[in-house]
């Protein structure tokens, strides 16, 4: 191992690279697993790759090996320039990740947003592989980076060691979260790549400081929240109906990943049908249920060997069309709305409603403290702040336990939440403000370089607002989630963050 090379890389990275606050590291992990087929049967079929590469590990650039297949070349010739690349035609190998949303804009520019998962070696390697695929197939060269504000890169280090030496050094640094997936590709390949940090570092540093403020009380707050969750769970069998208990168990199993997305959605759908709750307005939710039903009816073996009946072929066509039209981001926006509709139909009294809302608030607060909340859950917090009052939780739970003659433990240190809830909100509020800077700096660098396509690497928490900003500004965009099947090491992440 070339230790001198590692030290040089670290010196550059310490100055140039800063990772974002840790909400990005695990936001999308469960959802990625679900939509990529590890936990569910809703995996989208991906067309065969246009380029069949001999090796899928980022390596030395070879123009002849990276030539695009004639069919793709013909398509590109017809399109003329990169500004006319259809976002719906963007392809990445399915073993590296999943395209979860595409949108066609009006300004002739395409931004490919790759969702980041820090301190996760598998995700970072897949991010590097995704970038390599995009570079080979779509002439991508500009990489826009969250957590940085300069255009520094590692390309100059390519001449300081052989390809193998660089790869060994880079892999060790990647496993320790000292560099990112795009840095790895920059160091180990010879691709023409340019980088631009898109942060407003003043906001970034405020966000980072807010994270450390949360860390000061996080452990005590989590201990309090978890005890309150146990207190709620102890009362549910005495207050909830059997139907409410069933859907509550299903929700916990879904959150804990002991059942997959489809199983949970089927539970919601069955209860909705039993209670005559209309779900037709939730198009993507309903589509998942329909896709699952179609998948059970389609004989893929016969489809593949050409022996399928016309009826089977028609079902398969319908199945593929529904998969192609499934909007994953909108699906996850619909999910809490479906849950609310089903729960509301099951409530029989005010005590059930209050216990449900208290339990939901505690669950969301737990995720906010762990920095694993998804945008829809944070939106619920903003819209229902009165539900996040720990004194009202304690009063309600004590009153119900006494009236039901049930002994429950309600911790007395509610102030660990009431005194710090503003600090928690501040962390997420600053994170949201950074997105305007992302768009501004991305536009400036794309205009400066005269490019019509760029990759933007940022955490999934930013995706909903970022894609809205891109759409409002006329950009075409594609959202890609790198494949993640392993848990992020939070201790490693925090350790790496402390070094920056």
N, C-alpha and C positions, 0 to 999 in steps of 0.2 A: 504494500500500500504506500502511495506517495503522500507522506504526512505533510510535507511542505505544501503540496497542492491543496490539501484539505484546509490548512491554515489560511492560505491565500483566499480560498473560496469563502471561508467563514468571515474573514475580514471584510470582504466586499458585501456579503449578505448582511452582516451586522449593521453596516452603514446604510445600505440601500433598501433592505427588505424588512417590513413590519407586517405581522399578521393581524387580522382583524379580531375584535372581541369574539369570544368563543361561542356565541350563539350560532355561528356558521358551521360548527364542526359536526353536529349531529342532527340538525334540523330535519334534513331530508333522508336520513338513513333508513328509517322504517318505511317511508313512502317509496324510496328507491327500491328496496327489497320487494315490496308489494308489486310495483308496476313492472319490475324487471323479471318477475316470475319466480323469485325465491320463496315467496310466501303466498302467492295467489295464482289464479289461473287466468288473469286478465292481461297476460303479456302480449304486447303488440308484435305481430310478425314484421320482420324487417326484410327488405329485398336483399337479394344477393349483392355482395359488394362489387363495385365496378372495378376495383383493383384487388387482385389476389397477391398479397405480399408474401414473400418467402419467410420473413421474420417479422413478428408483430412488436418486438421490443424496439423502442427508439434507438437508432444507431446512426452510423455515418451516412451522410447524404450521398446518393448516387443518382445522377440525373437519368441514366438509362433505366435503373431499377424503379425509379419513381415516375416513369412515364405513365400517363393516364391511358386507359383502354380506349380503343377507337370510338366506341359508342359514346363515351364521356367526352372525348375530344370533339366529336361531331356536335354534341349538344352545346359544348362551350363555344364552338365556332358559330353556331346558329344564334347563341345568346349574344355573342360579340364581345362583351366586357363583363367583368365581375359584378358590375352594378346591376346586371340583369339576372343574376343567379336567383332562381326561384327558391325561397326558403323552404317550400314544401318538397323540394328535390334534394335537400341536404341529407346525406347519409353518413352514419358512423357504424362501424362494426358492433354488433349487439353485445359482444363479450366485454366491451369497454364501457358501455353506458346506454342510456335511453334518451331519445328525443321526446320531451314531454309537452312541448308546445311550439307552434310555428305561427307566424303572422306576416302577411305581405303588406309592406308600407308603400309610400308614395314618393320618397325622395331619392330612390335608386341606391340606397346604402343598406347593407346588411350587417347586423351585429349578432354574433353567436355567443350567447351568454352561457358559460359553463359554470354550474353551481359547484362551489368549493367545499371541501370537507377537510379541515386542517388536522394535522397530527394523525392522519389515517394513511398509512403507507399504500394500502391497496387502492384507495381513492386517488391518491396523488399519481401513482403509476398509470392508472387508467386515464387520468386527466392528461398526462403526457402522451399516451397513446392516441387519445382523441385529437389532440392538437396535431400530432404527426399525420393522422388520417386527413384532417382538414387542410394541412399544408400540401400534402401530396395531391389531393383531389380538387381543391378549390383555390389554389394559389394564395392561401392565407399567409400573411407575414407579420401583421401587427397584433401584438398581445397587450391588452389593456388590463391593468392589475389593481384590484382593491388592496388597501393596506400599504401602498407606496405612492410616492409623488414625483419620482424622477424617472429618467429613461435609462438608468443603469442596467447592465446585464452582465452575463458571465461569458459572453462570446470570446473575449480576448484571452480567456484561459484555455481555449481549445488548443492553442499552440504550445502550451506548457506541459503537455503529456500526451502519451499515446491514447488512442480511442479506448483501449481496455483499461488503462490506468485511470482515465477520467471517469469511466463507467463505475469502477470499483469505488472510487472516492465519492462520486455523486450518490451512489446507492446507500452508502453508509450515512451520509449527511441527510438523505431523504428519510431514512428510517428513524433518525433522531429528530426529525422535524426542523432541521437547520436550513433546509432549502425546500422549495415547493416543486410540484410536478413540472411546471413550465421551466423552472430553473434547471431541473434535471435534463429536460430535453435540450435546452440551450447548451448545456455543458457537454452532453454526450453525443450530440449530433453535429452535422455541418450545415444544417438548414439555415437559409437567410431569414433571420428573425429580428424584429425590433420590438421594444417594450416601452410602455408608458404607464407610470403610476397615475391613478385617477382620483386620488384622495385630496380633500382639503385637510391638510395635516393638523390644522387647529382643531377641527371637528373630530378628527380621528383620535387625537391625543385626549380630548375631552371625553370621548367614548371609552377610551382605555382607562382613564382615571376613574370614570364612573363604574367600570367593572371592578377595579380594586376597592372602591367604596363598598360595593355589594359584597365583596369577599370578606369584609370585616365582620359582617353579621350573618353571612349566608348559612353557616353550619348551625347556629342557634335557631335561625328562622326555619330552616328545613326540619330540625328536630321538633319545633313547635307545630309546624304544618302537618307533619306525619302523625303526631299524636292526635291532632284534631281530625284527621282523616279516619283514624281508627275509631274515634268517638262517633263519627258519623256512621261508619260501617256497623257499629254495635247497635245503633238505633234503627237502621234500615229494616231489619226483619220485623220490627214491631210497628213500623209506620208505613212502609211500602206495601203495595199489593203484590201478588205473585207475579203479575205481568211486569211491574216496575222492577222487581228484584231480578227477573230474568234478563231484561234489557240492561240493567246495571251490571250484572255479571258479564254479559257479552261485551259491554264497553270496556270493562277492566281487562278482560282477556285480550281484546283487540289492542288496547294500549300497551299491554305487557307482551304482545306478539305471540300469545299462545293460540290464538286463532288468526286467520288471515283476513284481509280486507273483504273478500267475497263472502266468507262465512258470516262476518259481521253484518254486511249489507243485506244478506239473505234474511238474517234475523230481523233487521229493521223492516224489510219488505214484507215478511210474513205478518208481523204485528200490525203494520199499516193496513194490510189486506183484511185482517180480522176485525179491525176497528173502522174499516171503510174510510181510511185516511188517504186522500188523493195525493199521489206523488208524481203525476204526469208533468208538472212544471219543472221538476228536477231532472232535466233531460239526460245529463251525463250519469247521474246515479241510476236512473232507469235503464240506461244503455248498458251499464256494467252487469246488471241482473240479466238483461236480454242476451248479452254476449256470452255469459256463463251458461245460459240455457242452450244457446246455439252450439257452443263448444261440446256439450255433452251429446248432442245429436249428430255432429259431423264426424264421420269416420276418416280421419286424416290419412290413414294407411291407404285406403282406397282412393282418396283424392290424389295422393302422391304416385300411386302405381297405375292410375288411369282407369280403374275399374268402378269408379263411383257412378251411381245412377244420376239422372238429370236432377232429381229432387235433392240429392246430396250436393251436387254441384251448385245448385241455387242457394241452398243453405250456407254453403261455404262462401259464396260470393257475398251474401248478406252479412255473414260473420266478419269477413275482411273489411267490408265497407263500414260497418259499425266500429270496428277497431280503428280504422283510419280516421274516423270523425270524432273519436273520443278525445275530449279536451281535459287533460289531467288536472291542470290548474283550476279549471272551473269545477271539476268533480270535487276537489277538496274544499272549494268554497261552498258547494252544495251540502257537503257532509254534515256540518253542524246545523244547517237549516233543516235537514231531514231529521236529525236527532231531536231537535227542538219540537218539530211537528209531531213526532211519534210520542215523545215524553208528554207534551201538553195534552194529547188525547187520552193519556193513561191516568192523569192526575184526578184524584177523587176528592181531595180536600186541600186546604191551605198548608197543613203540616207537611204533606208530601211535596208540595211545591217548594216550601222553604228549605226542607232538607236537601232536595235536589239541587237548588241553586247554591246552597252553602257548600255542598260536596263538590259541585262543579267549580266554584270559585277557588276552593282549596287545591283542587287538582291543577288548575291553571297556574295558581301562584307557585306551586311546587315546580312546575316546568319553567316559570319565569326565573325563579331562583337558580335553577340548574342551567339556565340559559339554553333551554331546549324547546321553548315555546314556538309554535308555528304562527304565521301571521293571523289566521282566522281566530285563534285563541287570544292573541294579544288584542285584536279588534273587539272581542267580547269584553275583555277587561276595560277598554276605553269606554265602551257603551254602557257598562253596568258597574261603575265604580262603587256604588252604594252596596253592592253585594260583597265587596272586599273589605268589610269592616269587622275586625276580629272580635270587638266587643259584642257585636250583634250575634256572631257565631256562638260565643260563649253563653250569652244569655239564653238563646234559643235552645242549645243543647242541654244546658242545666235544667231549664224549665221542663223539657220533654222527658229527661231522665227521671226527674222527680215524679212527674205525673204518671209515668209508666213503671215506676218502681224499679228502675234499672240503674245499676252502678256503672258510671263511665268516668274516665279520667280526662278532665279538661285542664290543660296546663294554665298556670296563672300568668305567665309572661307574655301576654298578648301584645304588650308594647313593642316586642321585637319586630312585629309587623307594622303596627300603627305608627311607630316612630320612624320607620324606614321605607314605607310604601312609596313615598315621593322619590326616594333615591333609586328605587327599582324602576319606576316609570321614567325617570330622567335618563337612565341608561338606554332604554329603548327609544325614547324620543330623539336623542342625539343620533342614534343609529339611523333613524329615518331621514334626518336632515342631510346625511352624507350622500344620499342618492342623487340629489340635484347636481352636486359636484361631479359625480360619476358621469352624468350625461354631458355636462359642460366640457369637461376635459377630454372625454372620448371624441366629441365633435371636433374640438380644436386639433387633436392629434391626427384624426382621419383627414381633415382638411389640409393640414400641413403636409402630410405624406401623399396626398392625392389618391388615397385608397378607398375602395368601395365596400370592403369586407374586413372585419376585425373580430377577434375573439375577446370577450370581456369576462374575466374570471372574478366572481364574487360569490359570497355565501347565499344560500337559498332564502334566508330571511328577507333579503332585498328583492327577490324575484317579482312579487306582485306589484310593488310600486315601480320598480325599474322597468318592467315591461310596459306598464301604463305610460311612463314617461317616454319610452322609445316610440310607442304607438302614436302618442299625441304629437311627437316631433316628426312623424312620417317615416321612421325607420322600419324596415323589415327586421324581424328577429327570429331566432331559434333558441330555445332553452334546452340545454342538455344536462342530465344528471349522470356523473360518472358512476360506474357500478360500485356498490359498497355492500359487502356481505359480512364485514367484520366490525366490531365495535371500536369506536375511537377511544384511545387511551387518554382520559382527561388529565391524569397526572403528567403525562408526557407533554400534552398541549400546554398546560400551565407552566411547566418547567421551561419549555421553549419560549413562551411569551415573556417570562421573567428575564430572559437573556437579551431581549431586544431593547 
